[in-house]
Amino acid sequence: MNMRLKKSELNKLLGKNDVAPLWKRVVAYIIDILIINSIVVLPFRDSLNEIYKEGALFNVNFNDIKSVLLMSVIIAILSLIYWVILEYKIQQTIGKHIMNIHVISMTKKMDFSQVIIRNVTKISLPLLILDVLYMLNNKSQRYTERLSNTKVIEQ
Amino acid sequence: MNKFWFFIIIVLSLWLLSFLISSVFKVEDFGDKIAIIPIKGVITTDGFEDILRSGGVSSTSIVKSIQKANSDSSVKGIILEINSPGGTVVASKEIANEVKKSNKPVVSLIREVGASGAYWIASSSDNIVADPLSITGSIGVIGSYLEFSELMEEYGVGYERLVAGDLKDTGSPFKKLSEEEKSLLQDKLDIIHEVFIEEVAKNRDLDKKEVKEIANGFFYLGKEAKELGLVDELGDKELAINITKKLANVEDINIVRYEEKRGLSDLLSKISAYSFYFIGRGIGKELFSLRDDFGFIV
């Protein structure tokens, strides 16, 4: 009889956690971004249209830049709230819940600062890309995940 | 708490928060602005709307928009985006007077048409920009109407004239004008024409005689109007914005449109008006066909 256990089953028995595969994390992120777009970005649609309808793309002025910047900051903060509250309270966002993955602290019970640090790069795509590029060296963690001593595992 | 309900609460709270912030947040609140006030269609005091068309512009709402722009300290200039063949004398005069009272530079942009009453309004602004091929001028007054007394006679319909005051029914479409009535009406039109000419001459700083010569009621193309001194510049919206910026002495501005927004109820009432109109038309058509077929209406 074949008694060989799968790696994930063995880890479970040993109390170890499997690091969540990258594709699951990417899908979870896309789901979360879609949700954030609908609940956070969509209400600002009229204001954004107001800026672009007068051809501001070709005729950018200082006032438009100011309003776009302020809107971006508001949207970024609201998006951060989504990730931080959900991961702090239940260690999962909706995307992560659907993909059956969750966040854990590698040291102690997860505190608020850890959740903020691990999510801070999500306010800007270039920062997030740099953060993810760190995974080329360390396959299990983004740079901010290493800083915050957290990682994403499969349930 | 169940995870599902926690997700729902977070999503709803964030949506509510974003909605509240976005409703307070207005792009135009930032920095200096130029207000564009569109004047489209026939100008009357209360607007023009029937069951098939909603068009025209009300002088009441335009005056309100000009006042709103004037009371907003961040609005540095006003552009009247004109696309109108004119309208009633009083409505045009009301807007022209409000433009003259404005404490901010007002530039008129004549796109396709800015004729008659609409030109009166434009003349009261600080600068007029017109498309070279636009229709403008038409400094004249019209009081023509359809008179169908002969048609009524043909159908055996009579006009029982009951008046106290011999000229009370002057202008009634059911009778022909007498020579006296015609001359009285012509006098009124001449008075209005004279006021129109005076206003244009004063507003445009032109000699009254010169204006009188060109005020035959015919329209001029933007190009011709520039040569006659009726408009200042030939160009488009961009030029109008640049001129307003220059007159207001500002560099960076936001453009805001002061336009009446139509809601869902307006749309629904229009749809129902359409439906009732066509139902009525259908019934009428059927009744006529019955009459044609049987010689009577049931």
Interface residues (C-beta under 8 A of the other chain):
Chain A: I35 S38 I39 V40 V41 L42 P43 F44 D46 S47 E50 I51 E54 N61 F62 N63 D64 K66 S67 L70 M71 I74 I75 L78 I81 Y82 I85 L86 K89 I90 Q92 I94 H97
Chain B: K3 F6 F7 I10 V11 L14 W15 L17 S18 F19 I21 S22 S23 F25 K26 V27 E28 D29 F30 G31 D32 E251 D252 I253 N254 I255
